[in-house]
Amino acid sequence: MDETSTKTSSERLVSFTDAVAAIAMTLLVLPLLDDISELTDDRPPLGELISEHRAEFGAFLLSFAVIYRLWWAHHRLFSHLPLIRTPMVILSALWTLSIVFLPIPTGIITAYPASPGTVALYGGTLTLATGCLTLLSWYGRRHPALSGDRSVVPPDYTLGNFTAFLGQLLATAVGAAFSDTIGFYAFLLQFLTPLLERPLRNRGPFS
């Protein structure tokens, strides 16, 4: 039997990705701990310390929220998929790669000003993660047998992941092209993704 047609339990895969996401979120705080541990006896007031490292604190909170959202989307998706096939393992591996890698661009964007390279690196990592989630949810809907005795992946999952992917792609392109003026503020465009959902709802794979 072809390997791609062989179904196996998703339990180990989900446990693994859950652990990876938790470790990645923990790693985000290490640069802040290093800054604090390097303080000498002549340490600044707490308010001044936070002000001097506000970029690091902001990047930590942003990336923590991003990883948490991506993990939750992945976890919810697999609550409908107790069975998996090889393509899903490959897509989950790429998704995991983006999660593990994210602390690196997070550190870079705090050490370097916005530039086409820094915006593309950070945004490209998020685009890879949301793209993998889109393909995973699409694959799950195309193969309802993978849901076993559970409900099939809802179309809203595919639509939500797809519009998040489009939002990340657009934000990365705009931020990189106008890094000297807009920069990372371009990622606020993601809040407009609900506007993309309306014309796509009940069409093609989203129905």
SULKA-V416934 format. One record per backbone hydrogen bond with DSSP energy under -1.0 kcal/mol. CO is the residue of the C=O (numbers start at 1). NH is the residue of the N-H. E is the energy in kcal/mol with one decimal. If there is no record, write none. Layout:
co->CO nh->NH e->E
co->CO nh->NH e->E
This chain:
co->2 nh->5 e->-1.4
co->3 nh->6 e->-1.3
co->8 nh->84 e->-3.0
co->10 nh->14 e->-2.6
co->11 nh->15 e->-2.3
co->12 nh->16 e->-2.3
co->13 nh->17 e->-2.6
co->14 nh->18 e->-2.4
co->15 nh->19 e->-1.9
co->16 nh->20 e->-2.3
co->17 nh->21 e->-2.4
co->18 nh->22 e->-2.0
co->19 nh->23 e->-2.2
co->20 nh->24 e->-2.6
co->21 nh->25 e->-2.2
co->22 nh->26 e->-1.6
co->23 nh->27 e->-2.3
co->24 nh->28 e->-1.0
co->26 nh->29 e->-1.3
co->27 nh->30 e->-1.1
co->29 nh->33 e->-1.9
co->30 nh->34 e->-2.4
co->31 nh->35 e->-2.0
co->32 nh->36 e->-1.9
co->33 nh->37 e->-2.5
co->34 nh->38 e->-1.3
co->36 nh->39 e->-1.5
co->41 nh->43 e->-1.3
co->45 nh->49 e->-2.4
co->46 nh->50 e->-2.5
co->47 nh->51 e->-2.1
co->48 nh->52 e->-2.5
co->49 nh->53 e->-1.5
co->51 nh->54 e->-1.1
co->53 nh->57 e->-2.3
co->54 nh->58 e->-2.8
co->55 nh->59 e->-2.6
co->56 nh->60 e->-2.3
co->57 nh->61 e->-2.4
co->58 nh->62 e->-2.5
co->59 nh->63 e->-2.6
co->60 nh->64 e->-2.4
co->61 nh->65 e->-2.3
co->62 nh->66 e->-2.3
co->63 nh->67 e->-2.8
co->64 nh->68 e->-2.4
co->65 nh->69 e->-2.3
co->66 nh->70 e->-2.6
co->67 nh->71 e->-3.0
co->68 nh->72 e->-2.6
co->69 nh->73 e->-2.4
co->70 nh->74 e->-2.1
co->71 nh->75 e->-3.0
co->72 nh->76 e->-2.8
co->73 nh->77 e->-2.0
co->74 nh->78 e->-2.0
co->77 nh->80 e->-1.5
co->82 nh->10 e->-2.3
co->84 nh->8 e->-2.1
co->85 nh->89 e->-1.5
co->86 nh->90 e->-2.3
co->87 nh->91 e->-2.3
co->88 nh->92 e->-2.3
co->89 nh->93 e->-1.9
co->90 nh->94 e->-2.0
co->91 nh->95 e->-2.4
co->92 nh->96 e->-2.7
co->93 nh->97 e->-2.2
co->94 nh->98 e->-1.9
co->95 nh->99 e->-1.8
co->96 nh->100 e->-2.7
co->97 nh->101 e->-2.2
co->98 nh->102 e->-1.4
co->101 nh->104 e->-2.1
co->102 nh->106 e->-2.0
co->103 nh->107 e->-1.9
co->104 nh->108 e->-2.1
co->105 nh->109 e->-2.5
co->107 nh->111 e->-1.0
co->108 nh->112 e->-2.1
co->115 nh->119 e->-2.6
co->116 nh->120 e->-2.1
co->117 nh->121 e->-2.3
co->118 nh->122 e->-2.2
co->119 nh->123 e->-3.0
co->120 nh->124 e->-2.4
co->121 nh->125 e->-1.5
co->122 nh->126 e->-1.6
co->123 nh->127 e->-2.5
co->124 nh->128 e->-2.1
co->125 nh->129 e->-1.7
co->126 nh->130 e->-2.5
co->127 nh->131 e->-2.3
co->128 nh->132 e->-2.2
co->129 nh->133 e->-1.9
co->130 nh->134 e->-2.0
co->131 nh->135 e->-2.2
co->132 nh->136 e->-2.5
co->133 nh->137 e->-2.5
co->134 nh->138 e->-2.2
co->135 nh->139 e->-2.6
co->136 nh->140 e->-2.4
co->137 nh->141 e->-1.8
co->138 nh->142 e->-2.0
co->139 nh->143 e->-1.3
co->143 nh->146 e->-2.0
co->144 nh->147 e->-1.8
co->145 nh->148 e->-1.3
co->146 nh->83 e->-1.7
co->147 nh->150 e->-2.7
co->154 nh->157 e->-1.2
co->155 nh->159 e->-2.4
co->156 nh->160 e->-2.8
co->157 nh->161 e->-2.3
co->158 nh->162 e->-2.4
co->159 nh->163 e->-2.7
co->160 nh->164 e->-1.9
co->161 nh->165 e->-2.1
co->162 nh->166 e->-2.5
co->163 nh->167 e->-2.6
co->164 nh->168 e->-2.4
co->165 nh->169 e->-2.6
co->166 nh->170 e->-2.7
co->167 nh->171 e->-2.6
co->168 nh->172 e->-2.5
co->169 nh->173 e->-2.1
co->170 nh->174 e->-2.7
co->171 nh->175 e->-2.9
co->172 nh->176 e->-2.4
co->173 nh->177 e->-2.2
co->174 nh->178 e->-2.2
co->178 nh->181 e->-1.1
co->178 nh->182 e->-2.9
co->178 nh->183 e->-1.7
co->182 nh->185 e->-1.9
co->183 nh->186 e->-1.6
co->184 nh->187 e->-1.5
co->185 nh->188 e->-1.9
co->186 nh->189 e->-2.1
co->187 nh->190 e->-1.3
co->188 nh->191 e->-1.7
co->189 nh->192 e->-2.1
co->190 nh->193 e->-1.7
co->192 nh->195 e->-1.7
co->193 nh->196 e->-1.1
co->193 nh->197 e->-1.2
co->194 nh->198 e->-1.1
co->197 nh->201 e->-2.0
co->200 nh->203 e->-1.4
co->203 nh->206 e->-2.6
co->204 nh->207 e->-1.5
